[in-house]
Amino acid sequence: MPTVAATLLLASAVAAAAAISKPGCPSKCGEVDIPYPFGIGRGCSMEGFDITCNDTTDPPKPFIAVGNIEILNVSLVDHELSVHIYMVGQCYEQSGNYSTTSLALPFLFSAASNKFTVVGCSTLAYVVGQNVKGNTYASGCVSYCDDAGGVSEGPGCDGMGCCQTSIPKSLSNFTAYFSDSLNNSEVASFSPCSYAFVADQDWFRFNKSTLFPDFGDETNYQVPVLLDWAMRNHSSCRDAEADYPNYACRSAHSDCFNSTNGPGYLCKCSQGYTGNPYLEGGCQDIDECELSQLYPCFGVCSNIQGGYLCTCPPGTHGNATKDTCIGNSSKFPLPARLVIGFSVIIVVLVALVSSAIICTQKLKLKRERDTFFKKNGGFKLYEEILSKKVDTVQVFTEEELQRATDNFDDKGVIGCGGYGMVYRGILDNQRTVAIKKSKKVDERQKDEFVNEIIVLSQINHRHIVRLLGCCLELDVPMLVYEYISNGSLFDVLHPEHYASPLPLQARLTIAEQAAEALAYLHSATNRSIIHGDVKSHNILLDDDLSAKVSDFGASQLVPMDEDEFILFVQGTLGYLDPECMQTRRLTDRSDVYSFGVVLLELITGKKAIYADDAWEKRSLATSFLVMMKEQRLRDILDNKMIGEGGERLLGEVAAIAKECLSVKGEERPSMKEVAERLHSLRRLRLQPREEYDQRAIEMVKAEETRRCTETDTSGYHILDSSTLLNNVDAGR
């Protein structure tokens, strides 16, 4: 019986192979894969499967060329298309309206996946449409409730607050509209609006807020609906195969199936093959010998086209696909056979007892792994991979990671702390990775673990350590990241032994790159991500000293609902946001505060918690603000950096750090603003000295003007920028 993890690996391979476009044609539009027979541009698609890509949006969005309907996802395996269409809505004292959606072949509304849904109290709505033969279809449903307390929330509808009815097969167009025969004035206080739509039945989940205008505003009056697509140029496989020049199943290893929704046929790869059946050579052989968990073989495995052979080695016999091969019998003298027989009996008895114990332990271990896999969201991730929503994350087995780390040998440890251990590992494909093995995880966070894996796997930024995959077969899931070879910024700034100091220009570049990465997390992804533990330990450096932000152990997804907030989870002493400590709410400005401390490390060379001349522990942020207040900034700056001629530059970086360390989060700049200002400073640094000084003065004056309009609530007097720079110059 193949393990769930092995099945998941095969599903990942199938999904990756399915996303095949015609050679020389675009394979994606924004975040949506465009497999053939669909295509963008002339000659890239079959007739009726033309896609237009609107690149004026960010990210670009694909649309069906005929009808201009937005596409959300294309499934080559299920022959389904997920699209956006408009719903119809009306509110109290407003006249009813209607919504019409028409499709052109090869697309038909999926009767198995969609339902006609009506939302509201005292609401009657109808849906009227036609199938591909021109036959008219009409249906409707009524939803009624006396008060909001009587409605039931959750998936599906029971007629109170919302109702649902099925749609027929072969439906190509429909019109949804409301009836004016019911009086809704008595329910207007708790059900002011009504909605009617055909949509994916798995998408809709009824709740009381659906009865109000917010539902229409939140969805922009658009709902997802699933369309079935097929080759409609012939009514069946039999007719299509007779017209071979126009036969769509082009791969030699593909099979034809009649469409179950309307006339037409579908193409799928034959058993033992995977890929795109609509392309020449699109279906590739599956190497079953490489997937021993799915295709067991206890003898010699040989891959063949469309299958595999499993035979016993010479001198043995048996069914190698089910059990271990046994040796062939030979002629021995009777006494020898008796001795061997008794010995075999004893060995068998011992083996049976041992096997029973081992099998019990293995069965227990397998059950535990399957339980952990399900508990950690493995099935959900499996569905996401099949639907092509996730194609960059790999699911590893525990055995793979044990091999990669030599059974988690202590010699491979490259980092440790209260959260757990980080190991350097080498995968079977010889790729070097970093494997994070946590000590424990909050049980309440396991439900959201796969959701965060999905979001983090889509992060693609050159200054962020990339998540490669995960292992879900343990009580505490393990994460696999790309390996960064040059250690952390902390190791470079605070080496245990003497080392050449990091040049000022390199420090400024690292600061800018780290700021860009955090700004990307805050604003450039589908769901904003708050890092939660920004510090110099978590900024890694590659061989070129380029920054890579790492360790998302404390990271949190920003809730989609603005009324929700993130509870403070963890952090590191010296970097903690004081406002977050008081409110217990984690925001993107908490990352800004922590980054301000990292800037101080770069310009002072001191640790976030350092020992002063009297060997007393001091907070770098507090000491810096005191020095700023007393106009003694130069006393805390790194003399090596001042010696590089960076007085003005250090003063400007200090000014940015001071804003980041504001007590109130609302007074701190965003990470995007910080990144832009550091970028400007780095460019100024590369200019000739005279031009640099003039540009720096102009930037300082502009910053001073902006600050004069703000109220100081940090508890420290805000020095004007000229005083700050002169204070540095005075130390020359």
C-alpha positions as a printed Julia matrix, in Angstrom:
732×3 Matrix{Float64}:
   0.0     0.0     0.0
   1.7     3.26   -1.04
   2.08    5.92    1.63
   0.17    9.16    1.45
   3.45   11.07    0.99
   4.39    8.96   -2.05
   0.97    9.58   -3.59
   1.46   13.28   -2.99
   4.84   13.2    -4.76
   3.31   11.54   -7.83
   0.46   14.07   -7.85
   3.05   16.85   -7.77
   4.85   15.31  -10.76
   1.58   14.94  -12.69
   0.58   18.54  -11.97
   4.0    19.81  -13.08
   3.91   17.79  -16.29
   0.36   18.92  -17.08
   1.29   22.6   -17.39
   2.68   22.29  -20.94
   2.06   24.98  -23.52
   2.73   24.83  -27.23
   6.46   25.31  -27.98
   7.36   28.98  -28.43
   4.13   30.2   -26.78
   3.62   31.84  -23.36
   3.01   29.26  -20.62
   1.57   31.65  -18.03
  -0.47   34.84  -17.76
   0.24   36.37  -14.38
  -0.18   33.54  -11.88
  -2.35   31.32  -14.11
  -0.8    28.46  -16.16
  -2.01   28.3   -19.79
  -1.68   24.67  -21.06
  -2.39   23.72  -24.67
  -5.06   23.52  -26.26
  -5.39   26.94  -24.63
  -2.92   29.56  -25.77
  -2.05   33.25  -25.97
  -1.38   34.66  -29.42
  -1.74   33.51  -32.99
  -1.01   29.82  -33.6
  -0.73   29.05  -29.88
  -4.18   27.51  -29.31
  -6.82   25.3   -30.89
  -9.89   26.96  -32.38
 -12.17   28.26  -29.63
  -9.45   28.1   -26.95
  -7.93   31.56  -27.55
  -6.84   33.42  -24.4
  -6.06   37.13  -24.12
  -3.67   38.31  -21.4
  -4.38   41.74  -19.91
  -0.94   42.92  -18.8
  -2.21   46.33  -17.64
  -3.08   44.8   -14.26
  -0.65   43.61  -11.6
  -0.42   40.7   -11.83
  -1.64   40.26  -15.45
  -5.02   38.52  -15.83
  -6.14   36.03  -18.54
  -9.54   36.27  -20.26
 -11.52   34.03  -22.64
 -11.12   35.81  -25.97
 -14.79   35.32  -26.9
 -16.93   36.92  -24.19
 -14.08   38.59  -22.27
 -14.58   36.41  -19.17
 -11.78   36.46  -16.57
 -10.04   33.09  -16.01
  -9.0    32.05  -12.49
  -7.57   28.57  -13.17
  -7.2    26.03  -16.01
  -7.28   22.29  -15.2
  -5.89   19.95  -17.85
  -6.6    16.88  -15.7
 -10.26   17.64  -14.86
 -10.99   19.55  -18.11
 -12.43   22.42  -16.07
 -12.05   26.19  -16.29
 -12.62   28.39  -13.23
 -13.85   31.87  -14.25
 -15.46   35.0   -12.78
 -19.02   35.97  -13.8
 -21.41   38.61  -12.47
 -24.27   37.96  -10.04
 -27.53   39.92   -9.76
 -28.42   41.83   -6.59
 -31.1    44.2    -5.34
 -31.61   46.08   -2.07
 -34.82   47.3    -0.39
 -36.67   50.09   -2.25
 -34.57   49.4    -5.35
 -36.01   47.92   -8.51
 -34.92   44.4    -9.46
 -32.42   43.81  -12.2
 -31.06   40.81  -14.06
 -27.75   39.27  -15.13
 -27.13   37.31  -18.33
 -24.07   35.14  -19.05
 -23.51   33.45  -22.4
 -20.76   31.02  -23.37
 -19.39   30.02  -26.75
 -18.28   26.47  -27.47
 -16.21   24.64  -26.3
 -17.38   25.85  -22.84
 -20.5    24.72  -20.94
 -21.55   25.35  -17.34
 -20.64   22.39  -15.11
 -23.82   20.81  -13.75
 -21.84   18.72  -11.26
 -19.9    21.61   -9.69
 -22.28   24.62   -9.85
 -25.63   25.47   -8.3
 -28.15   28.29   -8.7
 -28.19   30.11   -5.35
 -30.62   32.75   -4.01
 -29.75   34.76   -0.87
 -32.23   36.87    1.12
 -35.36   36.75    3.24
 -38.72   36.87    1.43
 -36.9    36.49   -1.88
 -37.95   34.67   -5.06
 -35.58   34.46   -8.04
 -35.56   32.61  -11.34
 -32.92   31.3   -13.72
 -33.77   30.8   -17.39
 -31.35   29.46  -19.99
 -30.75   27.34  -23.05
 -28.66   24.27  -23.77
 -26.49   23.65  -26.83
 -29.5    22.24  -28.72
 -31.52   25.42  -28.13
 -33.91   23.84  -25.62
 -35.12   26.25  -22.92
 -34.55   25.55  -19.23
 -36.21   27.42  -16.34
 -36.04   27.0   -12.6
 -36.1    29.03   -9.42
 -36.22   28.91   -5.66
 -37.63   30.94   -2.79
 -35.82   31.87    0.42
 -37.76   32.96    3.5
 -37.04   33.81    7.15
 -38.91   35.72    9.91
 -35.78   37.11   11.56
 -32.0    36.89   11.32
 -31.82   34.56   14.31
 -33.59   31.8    12.41
 -31.01   31.4     9.67
 -28.33   28.7     9.74
 -24.76   29.57    8.81
 -22.4    27.22    7.0
 -22.04   25.4     3.67
 -25.19   24.7     1.69
 -28.66   26.23    2.09
 -31.84   25.04    3.82
 -34.31   27.6     2.46
 -34.02   29.97    5.43
 -31.87   32.89    4.36
 -30.74   31.14    1.2
 -31.83   28.39   -1.17
 -30.11   26.36   -3.88
 -31.13   24.29   -6.87
 -29.21   22.29   -9.47
 -28.66   23.31  -13.07
 -28.95   20.93  -16.05
 -26.17   19.57  -18.23
 -25.24   21.17  -21.58
 -26.25   24.66  -20.33
 -24.61   27.33  -22.5
 -26.32   30.53  -21.28
 -28.65   31.74  -18.54
 -30.37   34.82  -17.17
 -30.98   35.3   -13.42
 -33.62   37.75  -12.17
 -35.85   38.5    -9.16
 -39.62   38.26   -8.83
 -41.5    41.29   -7.45
 -44.36   39.16   -6.14
 -43.06   38.94   -2.56
 -43.23   41.83   -0.07
 -39.82   42.32    1.54
 -40.58   45.49    3.53
 -41.08   43.49    6.73
 -37.59   41.96    6.54
 -35.7    45.06    5.34
 -34.2    45.74    8.77
 -32.25   42.48    8.9
 -32.23   41.46    5.21
 -31.99   44.66    3.18
 -30.43   43.01    0.13
 -30.96   39.9    -2.0
 -28.61   38.15   -4.43
 -28.99   35.48   -7.11
 -26.18   33.72   -8.95
 -24.85   30.49  -10.48
 -21.54   29.64   -8.78
 -19.16   26.91   -7.66
 -21.06   25.16   -4.85
 -17.83   24.57   -2.88
 -17.09   28.32   -2.87
 -20.3    29.61   -1.29
 -20.65   29.54    2.5
 -23.71   31.3     3.91
 -23.55   33.65    6.92
 -25.73   36.47    8.2
 -23.5    39.19    6.73
 -24.4    37.83    3.28
 -27.81   39.49    3.7
 -26.26   42.97    3.68
 -24.71   45.16    0.93
 -21.19   44.28    2.12
 -21.47   40.91    0.37
 -21.89   42.56   -3.02
 -19.17   45.1    -2.32
 -16.69   42.51   -1.05
 -17.16   40.27   -4.09
 -17.47   43.19   -6.53
 -20.64   41.37   -7.63
 -18.46   38.62   -9.13
 -18.59   34.91   -8.26
 -16.44   31.94   -9.36
 -18.1    29.37  -11.63
 -16.69   26.17  -13.15
 -16.95   25.51  -16.88
 -16.52   22.1   -18.52
 -14.48   22.19  -21.72
 -14.02   19.55  -24.41
 -13.26   19.13  -28.09
 -16.65   20.03  -29.61
 -15.75   19.65  -33.33
 -17.03   16.05  -33.15
 -19.79   14.62  -30.98
 -17.85   11.52  -29.84
 -14.48    9.76  -29.89
 -15.68    7.46  -32.65
 -16.43   10.37  -34.98
 -13.22   12.2   -34.02
 -10.92    9.22  -34.64
 -12.4     8.83  -38.13
 -11.29   12.41  -38.91
  -7.64   11.9   -37.9
  -6.21   15.17  -39.37
  -8.47   17.09  -36.95
  -8.19   14.57  -34.09
  -7.08   16.45  -30.93
  -5.42   13.58  -29.04
  -1.98   14.05  -30.63
   0.25   12.18  -28.17
   0.95    8.57  -29.14
   0.29    7.54  -25.54
  -3.13    9.13  -25.06
  -6.71    7.83  -24.84
 -10.04    9.37  -25.88
 -13.13    9.66  -23.64
 -16.61   10.9   -24.56
 -17.67   14.14  -22.85
 -20.19   13.73  -19.99
 -21.46   17.31  -20.39
 -22.65   18.06  -23.91
 -21.32   16.63  -27.18
 -17.59   16.2   -27.69
 -14.63   14.24  -26.39
 -11.67   14.55  -23.98
  -8.04   13.42  -24.23
  -6.08   11.92  -21.33
  -2.65   10.3   -21.05
  -2.68    6.49  -21.05
  -2.02    4.52  -17.88
   1.67    4.67  -17.03
   2.11    8.07  -18.7
   1.69   11.68  -17.6
   1.75   15.06  -19.34
  -0.26   16.87  -22.04
  -2.17   14.54  -24.41
  -2.96   17.4   -26.82
   0.71   17.81  -27.89
   2.94   15.56  -29.98
   5.03   13.62  -27.47
   3.19   15.35  -24.64
   2.56   12.18  -22.6
   5.8    10.95  -21.02
   6.5     7.59  -19.43
   6.36    7.37  -15.62
   9.49    5.7   -14.19
   7.8     3.38  -11.67
  11.17    2.14  -10.39
  11.88    5.63   -9.04
   8.57    5.53   -7.12
   9.06    2.36   -5.1
   6.53    3.42   -2.46
   3.81    3.54   -5.12
   5.05    0.58   -7.18
   6.67   -1.93   -4.75
   9.28   -4.36   -6.04
  11.21   -6.77   -3.81
  13.38   -8.05   -6.67
  14.92   -6.48   -9.78
  12.89   -3.54  -11.11
  13.05   -2.62  -14.82
  11.16    0.33  -16.22
   9.36   -0.2   -19.55
   7.16    2.09  -21.61
   3.8     2.39  -19.88
   4.72    0.12  -16.96
   7.5    -1.81  -15.25
   8.84   -5.33  -14.73
   9.64   -6.77  -11.31
  11.46  -10.12  -11.39
  13.34  -12.27   -8.92
  17.17  -12.44   -9.27
  18.75  -15.61  -10.74
  18.66  -18.5    -8.28
  15.48  -17.27   -6.57
  11.77  -17.42   -7.25
   8.48  -15.91   -6.08
   6.21  -12.93   -6.76
   8.62  -10.02   -6.39
   5.83   -7.42   -6.51
   4.27   -8.81   -3.31
   7.01  -10.46   -1.26
  10.72  -11.17   -0.97
  12.13  -13.73   -3.42
  13.2   -17.08   -1.95
  16.13  -19.26   -2.99
  15.66  -22.32   -5.22
  15.92  -25.72   -3.47
  19.0   -27.96   -4.01
  19.89  -31.6    -3.27
  21.36  -32.23    0.19
  21.94  -35.47    2.19
  19.07  -36.37    4.55
  20.98  -35.58    7.79
  21.96  -32.2     6.41
  18.39  -31.51    5.38
  17.14  -32.5     8.86
  19.64  -30.2    10.55
  18.78  -27.42    8.14
  15.06  -28.12    8.63
  15.23  -27.88   12.44
  17.45  -24.81   12.15
  15.01  -23.21    9.75
  12.1   -23.95   12.09
  13.91  -22.31   15.0
  14.96  -19.36   12.85
  11.42  -19.03   11.48
   9.93  -19.04   14.98
  12.38  -16.39   16.13
  11.81  -14.46   12.91
   8.03  -14.67   13.3
   8.19  -13.29   16.82
  10.67  -10.61   15.75
   8.64   -9.84   12.65
   5.47   -9.55   14.68
   7.18   -7.06   16.97
   8.74   -5.17   14.05
   5.5    -5.18   12.07
   3.61   -3.89   15.08
   6.16   -1.11   15.5
   6.14   -0.32   11.76
   2.34   -0.31   11.69
   2.29    1.98   14.7
   4.92    4.23   13.07
   2.98    4.29    9.77
  -0.24    5.15   11.59
   1.55    7.91   13.46
   3.02    9.28   10.21
  -0.35    9.18    8.45
  -1.98   10.8    11.49
   0.64   13.56   11.57
   0.4    13.98    7.78
  -3.38   14.47    8.0
  -3.14   16.57   11.17
  -0.55   18.89    9.61
  -2.69   19.55    6.52
  -1.08   17.11    4.1
  -4.32   16.3     2.29
  -5.09   19.98    1.82
  -1.62   20.57    0.35
  -2.18   17.51   -1.88
  -5.38   19.11   -3.24
  -3.6    22.42   -3.8
  -0.86   20.69   -5.83
  -3.43   18.82   -7.96
  -5.31   22.06   -8.66
  -2.01   23.77   -9.63
  -2.38   26.46   -6.95
   0.97   25.28   -5.6
   3.74   24.17   -7.97
   6.93   25.33   -6.28
   6.82   23.53   -2.93
   8.04   19.93   -2.59
   6.8    17.53    0.07
   9.69   15.47    1.49
   9.47   12.19    3.37
  11.17   11.77    6.72
  13.55    9.23    5.16
  14.69   11.74    2.51
  15.63   14.31    5.15
  17.32   11.67    7.31
  19.51   10.71    4.34
  20.23   14.36    3.58
  21.46   15.05    7.14
  23.08   11.66    7.89
  20.25   10.95   10.34
  20.41   14.52   11.72
  24.05   14.21   12.78
  25.2    16.99   15.13
  28.1    17.69   12.74
  25.6    19.17   10.31
  24.12   21.69   12.76
  24.48   25.25   11.41
  22.15   27.02   13.84
  20.29   26.43   17.08
  18.16   28.24   19.61
  14.98   28.03   21.65
  12.99   27.27   18.49
  15.01   24.16   17.56
  17.88   23.21   15.25
  18.89   24.04   11.67
  20.86   21.39    9.76
  22.89   21.56    6.58
  21.77   18.76    4.29
  22.45   17.36    0.82
  19.42   16.0    -1.03
  19.46   12.99   -3.36
  19.89   15.36   -6.34
  23.06   16.76   -4.66
  21.43   20.1    -3.86
  22.58   21.66   -0.59
  19.72   22.86    1.63
  19.02   24.13    5.15
  16.55   21.98    7.13
  14.76   23.56   10.1
  13.68   21.08   12.77
  11.58   22.85   15.41
  11.28   21.63   19.0
   7.58   22.32   19.32
   4.71   24.13   17.64
   1.48   25.65   18.95
  -1.33   23.13   18.34
  -3.65   26.03   17.44
  -1.32   27.04   14.6
  -1.35   23.64   12.87
  -4.66   24.34   11.13
  -3.06   27.38    9.46
   0.28   25.68    8.75
  -0.49   24.59    5.18
  -2.08   27.97    4.39
   1.2    29.65    5.38
   3.24   27.07    3.42
   1.17   27.9     0.32
   1.76   31.65    0.73
   5.47   31.36    1.63
   6.09   29.02   -1.33
   4.93   31.79   -3.68
   7.49   34.27   -2.33
  10.04   34.88   -5.08
  12.48   37.65   -4.2
  16.24   37.67   -4.7
  16.85   38.93   -1.16
  14.6    36.43    0.65
  15.66   32.88    1.48
  13.36   30.68   -0.59
  11.18   27.98    0.96
  11.75   24.77   -1.04
   9.47   22.34    0.75
   8.35   20.68    3.97
   7.97   17.34    5.73
   4.57   16.65    7.32
   5.15   13.09    8.63
   6.26   14.23   12.11
   4.4    15.74   15.05
   6.31   18.98   14.43
   6.62   19.69   10.65
  10.08   20.39    9.21
  10.82   23.14    6.67
  13.44   22.99    3.88
  15.06   26.25    2.68
  17.75   27.12    0.17
  21.24   27.07    1.74
  23.11   30.38    2.13
  26.83   29.82    2.52
  28.34   32.95    4.11
  26.66   33.02    7.52
  24.61   35.82    9.05
  25.08   39.58    9.24
  25.5    39.15   13.01
  28.5    36.84   12.47
  30.14   39.38   10.13
  29.48   42.43   12.34
  30.39   40.7    15.61
  33.01   37.99   14.83
  34.42   35.88   17.67
  37.92   36.41   16.31
  39.44   39.44   14.6
  38.35   39.94   11.01
  38.49   42.77    8.51
  35.59   45.17    9.18
  32.73   45.28    6.7
  33.16   48.41    4.48
  30.62   51.21    4.8
  29.4    50.81    1.21
  28.77   47.09    1.77
  26.85   47.84    4.98
  24.64   50.34    3.2
  23.99   47.86    0.37
  23.03   45.11    2.85
  20.68   47.51    4.67
  18.98   48.49    1.41
  18.59   44.86    0.26
  17.14   43.73    3.59
  14.72   46.68    3.58
  13.6    45.79    0.03
  12.92   42.2     1.13
  10.82   43.27    4.14
   8.93   45.8     2.01
   8.15   42.97   -0.44
   6.79   40.8     2.38
   4.62   43.65    3.65
   3.07   44.74    0.38
   4.08   42.83   -2.75
   2.55   39.39   -2.04
  -1.08   38.19   -2.26
  -1.28   38.13    1.54
   0.89   40.55    3.49
   3.43   38.8     5.71
   4.85   40.2     8.95
   8.28   38.7     9.69
   7.99   39.11   13.47
  11.66   38.45   14.35
  13.82   40.84   12.3
  17.43   40.83   13.59
  20.96   40.59   12.26
  20.97   36.82   12.95
  18.13   36.44   10.43
  19.83   38.38    7.61
  22.08   35.9     5.81
  24.86   36.78    3.36
  25.81   34.87    0.24
  29.27   34.68   -1.35
  28.79   38.15   -2.88
  27.69   39.62    0.49
  24.15   40.05   -0.85
  21.51   40.02    1.9
  18.93   37.24    2.24
  16.19   37.65    4.86
  15.52   34.31    6.54
  13.8    32.48    9.41
  10.04   32.83    9.11
   9.52   30.94   12.38
   7.72   33.95   13.86
   6.13   35.14   10.61
   2.4    35.76   10.49
  -0.05   36.27    7.63
  -2.02   39.51    7.88
  -5.72   38.53    8.31
  -7.98   39.13    5.32
 -10.58   40.63    7.7
  -9.5    44.11    8.8
 -11.3    43.59   12.15
  -8.91   40.79   13.05
  -5.38   41.3    14.3
  -2.24   39.29   14.99
  -1.38   38.5    18.58
   2.29   39.04   19.42
   4.01   35.66   19.2
   7.73   35.91   19.91
  10.76   38.08   19.35
  14.34   38.69   20.46
  15.45   40.88   23.35
  16.86   44.15   22.08
  14.75   44.12   18.91
  11.25   44.02   20.47
   8.78   46.75   19.5
   7.75   48.51   22.78
   4.29   49.3    21.39
   3.81   45.64   20.48
   4.85   44.6    24.01
   2.12   46.86   25.45
  -0.73   46.1    23.03
   0.23   42.47   22.24
  -0.61   43.28   18.6
   1.94   42.56   15.9
   1.96   44.94   12.89
   4.21   45.68    9.93
   5.55   48.65   11.93
   6.89   46.12   14.48
   9.24   44.89   11.73
  10.21   48.53   11.06
  11.25   48.99   14.72
  13.37   45.82   14.68
  14.98   46.89   11.4
  15.88   50.21   13.02
  17.93   48.26   15.59
  19.68   46.41   12.72
  20.57   49.81   11.19
  22.13   50.79   14.54
  24.24   47.61   14.51
  25.49   48.54   11.04
  26.53   52.11   11.93
  27.77   51.47   15.5
  29.25   47.98   15.28
  27.56   47.15   18.61
  25.17   44.33   19.45
  21.48   44.99   20.18
  22.25   44.2    23.83
  25.87   45.18   24.49
  28.22   45.61   27.44
  29.42   49.16   28.19
  32.82   50.12   29.58
  31.67   49.02   33.05
  30.53   45.63   31.63
  26.89   46.45   32.3
  24.27   45.28   29.82
  22.78   48.12   27.76
  20.06   48.38   25.13
  21.56   49.72   21.9
  18.27   51.41   20.93
  17.95   53.18   24.29
  21.61   54.27   24.32
  21.29   55.61   20.77
  18.2    57.71   21.58
  19.92   59.12   24.69
  23.0    60.04   22.62
  20.75   61.7    20.04
  19.0    63.7    22.74
  22.33   64.84   24.2
  23.73   65.6    20.72
  26.54   63.06   21.22
  25.84   60.83   18.23
  29.54   60.54   17.35
  30.27   58.85   20.7
  28.29   55.76   19.68
  29.22   55.52   15.97
  31.75   53.0    14.65
  35.06   54.9    14.35
  36.15   52.64   11.5
  33.2    53.85    9.43
  33.88   57.52   10.26
  37.43   56.93    9.1
  36.08   55.94    5.69
  34.78   59.49    5.21
  31.15   58.57    5.89
  30.28   61.25    8.46
  27.3    62.71    6.64
  26.12   59.31    5.43
  26.2    57.88    8.96
  24.23   60.88   10.19
  21.56   60.33    7.54
  21.31   56.6     8.32
  21.05   57.51   12.02
  18.15   59.84   11.19
  16.34   56.97    9.42
  17.02   54.65   12.37
  15.62   57.24   14.81
  12.34   57.39   12.88
  12.14   53.58   12.83
  12.55   53.56   16.64
   9.62   55.9    17.3
   7.56   54.66   20.26
   4.31   54.93   18.31
   4.09   52.62   15.32
   2.01   55.07   13.31
   4.91   57.55   13.38
   7.37   55.05   11.9
   7.93   54.98    8.14
   6.9    51.95    6.1
   9.58   49.5     4.99
   9.01   50.7     1.41
   9.88   54.27    2.46
  12.95   53.03    4.37
  14.14   51.03    1.33
  13.71   54.01   -1.0
  15.63   56.34    1.32
  18.48   53.85    1.76
  18.6    53.4    -2.02
  18.97   57.17   -2.45
  21.75   57.29    0.16
  23.65   54.45   -1.51
  23.46   56.19   -4.88
  24.69   59.43   -3.29
  27.59   57.54   -1.75
  28.75   56.5    -5.24
  28.78   60.12   -6.53
  31.78   62.51   -6.36
  32.28   64.11   -2.93
  31.24   67.67   -3.9
  28.08   66.5    -5.65
  27.35   64.08   -2.78
  27.61   66.84   -0.12
  25.27   69.14   -2.08
  22.71   66.36   -2.66
  22.91   65.3     0.99
  22.2    68.87    2.15
  19.17   69.02   -0.16
  17.85   65.71    1.22
  18.38   66.89    4.79
  16.48   70.15    4.19
  13.59   68.26    2.6
  13.48   65.85    5.52
  13.62   68.73    8.02
  10.65   70.42    6.34
   8.63   67.2     6.54
   9.42   66.68   10.22
   8.45   70.21   11.21
   4.83   69.33   10.39
   4.8    66.33   12.74
   4.33   66.2    16.51
   7.11   64.6    18.59
   5.7    61.81   20.76
   8.83   59.68   21.06
   9.85   61.13   24.41
  13.03   62.64   22.96
  13.72   66.03   21.42
  13.95   65.72   17.61
  17.22   67.27   16.51
  17.05   69.02   13.17
  19.13   67.31   10.5
  21.71   70.08   10.2
  22.45   69.83   13.94
  22.73   66.08   13.59
  25.24   66.33   10.74
  27.22   69.12   12.38
  27.41   67.03   15.52
  29.1    64.29   13.51
  31.39   66.76   11.74
  32.48   68.2    15.07
  34.27   64.97   15.85
  36.63   65.24   12.9
